[in-house]
Amino acid sequence: MLVLLAVACRPGGTAPEVSRDDKSRTLCPPHFAYHPGGTFTIVREGARWGAAREKRYQIALEPFCLAQYEASQPGATAIEFGRYSFGQDVPPAQVKRGVKPWIVVSWVEAMMAVTQQGWRLPAYEELQAAASSGDPERLWVHGPKWDCRKAELSWFETCRGVRMPQEGAGVTGGPSGRSNYGLPWYDFLGGVAEMTSTPWNRKCYGLTRFSLFGHAFLAGRGPAWETTQEPNPDKPGCWLFSGFAGTIRGEHEHDYLNRTYRDDGFRPAVAPSPHWATFEARTQAAPVKFPLAGWYFDPETGKKVAYEIPRPESVTGNRPPES
């Protein structure tokens, strides 16, 4: 579907804006889609946010390119995830349709994988803003209310119940390859939940626990469709997730070195640039320099906050040359 950013001429008689599809081709890597940015209201849910059980704040998003498909390993196919295993050099992430997404991977490994391509992990707010089309009351990529007929285009439940089988994540691109509800992204909910650059709660956990966005094939919508948290008994005043909704407000968290989950993956983002029009994705592992750099939005101020993460002792592979 062609989505036009504008059809009228700018003041002064200049040419009209080019379409978002054209910008995707000229300013984004292959299989990424251009997002124009703007001002968005973000909604975070759960008891961690106090008596109101939600937190609303505004952010100003700069234009960005977002992968149409969840990241995969080099060599992934429709039936194989790839050959990477912990202890090897982390290979660079790929963005392809019709292959198995990269799962059983830690946040740090995901960061190493996208860094090798010059990409990054998206902020939680970028994913929610893209999925909501700027409407804070929208709960599903296809609209404000559950619609099983529309859900059948993507990886979550159908009019007959939970999509089967649930033994593992399906290929990127959705069952039909056409789960596009007026947006340029595919399988935006339900394939695997997606890692973000957003710390879960930096005051409580520093830069060791990070938020994940959205639905996953093992989750289901849940009877209450709620995102929930429980107090951490070891850290008074701090919270850990206990459940997450199958909506675009679905959010949970994991330790940045945890690599045990087969329903978690990641989707890269990058700043638009003409450089990407001729970009060819790297397929062989290259050294990754630490510290890893990222940023997130502070939910109290809506402002961007940059950070750097030193190399954890338990991460192997992709070691930079000795100085």
C-alpha positions in Angstrom: 0.0 0.0 0.0 1.3 3.4 -0.9 1.2 5.8 2.0 1.6 9.5 1.1 3.1 11.9 3.6 1.6 14.9 1.8 0.0 15.7 -1.5 -0.1 19.5 -1.4 2.8 21.7 -2.4 4.8 23.4 0.3 4.5 27.2 0.8 6.4 29.0 -1.9 5.4 26.6 -4.7 8.1 23.9 -4.0 7.5 20.3 -5.1 5.2 18.1 -3.0 6.7 15.6 -0.5 7.7 12.3 -1.9 5.9 9.2 -0.7 7.0 7.3 2.4 7.6 4.3 0.1 10.1 6.4 -2.0 11.8 7.6 1.2 12.1 4.0 2.3 13.9 3.1 -0.9 16.3 6.1 -1.0 16.9 6.7 2.8 16.7 3.3 4.4 18.4 -0.1 4.2 16.7 -2.8 2.2 13.6 -4.2 4.0 13.4 -1.2 6.3 10.6 1.4 6.2 10.7 5.1 6.6 8.9 6.6 9.5 8.4 10.4 9.4 8.6 10.9 13.2 6.5 13.6 15.0 5.0 14.1 18.5 3.4 11.0 20.1 1.7 10.2 23.3 3.1 7.0 24.9 1.1 4.8 27.3 2.9 2.5 29.7 0.8 0.2 31.9 0.9 -1.7 35.2 1.1 -1.3 38.9 4.7 0.0 38.7 3.3 3.4 37.6 1.3 4.0 40.8 -2.4 4.3 41.6 -3.4 5.2 38.0 -1.8 2.0 36.8 -0.5 3.8 33.7 2.0 6.4 32.7 1.3 8.8 29.8 4.0 11.1 28.4 4.8 12.8 25.1 7.9 12.4 23.0 9.3 14.1 19.9 10.5 11.4 17.5 12.9 12.2 14.8 12.4 10.4 11.4 13.8 6.9 11.6 13.9 3.7 9.5 12.5 0.6 11.1 13.0 -3.0 9.9 9.9 -4.5 8.3 10.9 -7.9 9.6 12.4 -9.2 12.9 16.1 -9.8 12.7 17.6 -13.1 11.6 21.0 -14.8 11.6 23.0 -15.1 8.5 22.1 -18.3 6.8 18.6 -18.5 8.3 16.0 -20.2 6.2 12.3 -20.9 6.6 13.1 -24.0 8.6 16.4 -23.2 10.3 17.3 -20.3 12.6 21.0 -20.4 11.7 24.2 -21.9 13.2 25.2 -19.3 15.8 25.7 -20.6 19.3 26.9 -18.9 22.5 30.7 -18.8 22.7 31.1 -18.1 19.0 31.6 -14.7 17.4 28.2 -13.0 17.3 27.3 -12.6 13.6 25.8 -9.4 12.1 22.0 -9.2 12.1 20.0 -9.7 8.9 16.6 -8.4 7.9 14.8 -10.7 5.5 11.4 -12.0 4.8 10.4 -15.6 5.0 13.1 -16.9 7.4 13.2 -17.8 11.0 13.8 -14.9 13.4 16.8 -14.8 15.7 15.7 -16.2 19.1 17.5 -17.5 22.3 19.7 -14.5 22.2 20.6 -12.0 25.0 20.2 -8.3 24.8 23.9 -7.7 24.7 24.3 -10.2 21.8 21.5 -8.4 19.9 23.2 -5.1 20.4 26.5 -6.6 19.1 24.6 -8.0 16.1 23.0 -4.7 15.0 26.1 -2.7 15.8 28.1 -4.6 13.1 25.7 -3.3 10.5 25.7 0.3 11.8 22.1 -0.2 13.1 20.7 0.0 16.6 17.9 -1.4 18.7 14.8 0.8 18.6 13.5 2.6 21.7 10.3 1.1 23.2 8.5 4.4 22.3 9.5 4.1 18.6 7.8 0.7 18.4 4.7 1.7 20.2 4.4 5.0 18.2 4.8 3.1 14.9 2.3 0.5 15.8 -0.3 3.0 17.1 -0.2 5.3 14.1 -0.1 8.1 16.6 -3.3 7.2 18.3 -2.7 6.6 22.1 -6.0 4.7 22.4 -5.2 2.2 19.7 -4.5 -1.2 21.3 -3.9 -3.3 18.1 -2.0 -2.6 15.0 -5.3 -2.9 13.1 -7.3 -0.6 15.4 -8.7 0.1 18.9 -10.7 -3.1 19.3 -9.9 -6.8 18.9 -10.9 -8.1 15.4 -10.2 -11.7 14.9 -10.6 -11.5 11.1 -7.8 -8.9 10.9 -5.7 -10.7 13.5 -5.6 -13.7 11.1 -3.3 -11.7 8.8 -0.6 -11.7 11.5 1.0 -13.9 14.1 -1.5 -13.6 16.9 -4.8 -15.4 17.5 -7.5 -16.1 14.9 -11.3 -16.4 14.9 -10.8 -20.1 15.7 -8.6 -19.4 18.7 -4.8 -19.3 19.3 -2.8 -19.8 16.1 -1.2 -23.2 16.0 1.4 -24.6 16.2 3.0 -23.0 19.2 6.2 -25.1 19.1 8.3 -22.3 17.7 8.4 -18.9 16.1 7.2 -18.8 12.5 9.0 -17.2 9.6 9.3 -13.4 9.3 6.5 -11.7 7.3 3.4 -13.2 8.9 1.5 -16.3 7.9 0.1 -14.6 4.7 3.0 -12.2 4.2 0.4 -9.4 4.0 -0.2 -8.4 7.6 -0.2 -4.7 6.7 -3.0 -2.6 8.3 -2.2 0.6 6.4 1.3 0.6 7.9 4.6 -0.4 6.1 5.5 -3.0 8.7 4.7 -6.8 8.7 4.2 -9.2 11.6 4.4 -6.3 14.0 2.8 -8.3 16.8 2.9 -12.0 17.6 6.0 -13.4 15.9 8.4 -12.8 18.8 8.4 -10.1 21.4 11.1 -7.5 20.5 14.0 -6.1 22.5 14.4 -2.4 22.8 17.1 0.1 23.9 14.9 1.2 26.8 16.0 0.3 30.3 13.2 -1.3 32.4 14.0 1.0 35.4 17.4 2.5 35.5 17.1 3.8 39.0 16.5 0.2 40.3 18.6 -1.9 38.0 21.0 0.4 36.2 21.6 -0.7 32.7 21.1 -4.5 33.3 17.4 -5.0 32.6 15.7 -3.8 29.4 12.1 -3.6 28.1 10.7 -5.8 25.4 7.8 -4.7 23.2 4.7 -6.5 22.2 3.1 -9.8 21.8 4.8 -13.2 21.3 3.7 -16.6 19.9 3.8 -18.2 23.4 1.9 -15.4 25.1 -1.7 -15.4 23.9 -3.8 -12.3 24.5 -4.5 -13.4 28.0 -7.9 -13.3 29.8 -7.5 -9.7 31.0 -5.2 -8.4 28.2 -3.2 -6.7 30.8 0.5 -5.8 31.4 1.3 -6.6 35.1 4.2 -6.3 37.5 5.0 -7.6 41.0 7.2 -5.9 43.7 10.7 -7.2 43.8 11.2 -8.5 47.4 15.0 -8.0 47.1 14.6 -4.3 46.1 11.9 -2.4 47.9 10.1 0.1 45.6 11.2 -1.8 42.5 9.2 -4.0 40.2 9.6 -7.0 37.9 7.2 -8.0 35.2 4.7 -10.8 35.9 2.7 -10.7 32.6 2.2 -8.8 29.5 -0.7 -8.0 27.3 -1.0 -9.1 23.7 -1.5 -5.5 22.6 0.8 -2.7 21.5 1.0 -1.8 25.2 2.4 -5.2 26.0 5.7 -4.7 27.8 8.0 -7.0 29.9 11.6 -7.1 30.8 14.7 -9.4 31.1 18.2 -9.2 32.3 20.5 -8.1 29.6 22.5 -11.3 29.7 19.5 -13.7 29.7 19.4 -15.8 26.6 16.9 -18.6 27.5 13.7 -17.4 25.8 12.5 -18.7 22.4 9.7 -16.1 22.0 12.0 -13.1 22.2 13.8 -11.5 19.3 14.7 -8.0 18.0 14.0 -5.6 15.1 16.7 -3.0 14.1 16.3 0.7 13.5 18.5 3.3 12.0 18.6 7.0 11.2 17.6 7.8 7.5 20.5 8.5 5.2 21.3 8.3 1.5 24.1 6.0 2.6 21.6 3.2 3.0 20.4 3.2 -0.6 23.5 1.3 -1.8 24.0 -0.6 1.5 24.9 -4.3 1.4 24.4 -6.1 4.7 27.5 -7.7 6.2 27.2 -11.5 6.7 30.5 -12.3 8.4 31.3 -11.4 12.1 33.5 -8.4 12.7 35.0 -7.1 15.9 32.6 -5.1 18.1 34.0 -2.2 20.1 32.8 -1.7 23.7 31.3 0.2 25.4 28.0 -0.3 23.5 26.2 3.0 23.0 22.4 3.5 23.1 19.7 5.9 24.2 16.2 5.9 25.6 13.4 8.3 26.5 13.0 9.3 30.1 9.3 8.7 30.9 9.3 11.5 33.5 10.5 14.2 31.0 10.1 12.6 27.6 13.7 13.6 26.8 16.3 11.4 25.2 19.0 10.0 27.5 22.3 8.5 26.1 24.2 5.7 27.8 27.2 3.4 27.3 27.5 -0.2 28.6 30.9 -1.7 29.2 31.7 -5.2 28.2 30.2 -7.8 30.5 32.6 -10.4 31.7 30.3 -13.3 30.6 30.0 -12.2 26.9 32.3 -14.0 24.5 33.1 -13.5 20.8 33.7 -10.4 18.7 36.5 -9.2 20.9 38.2 -6.1 19.6 41.9 -6.3 18.7 44.2 -6.0 21.7 45.6 -2.5 22.1 
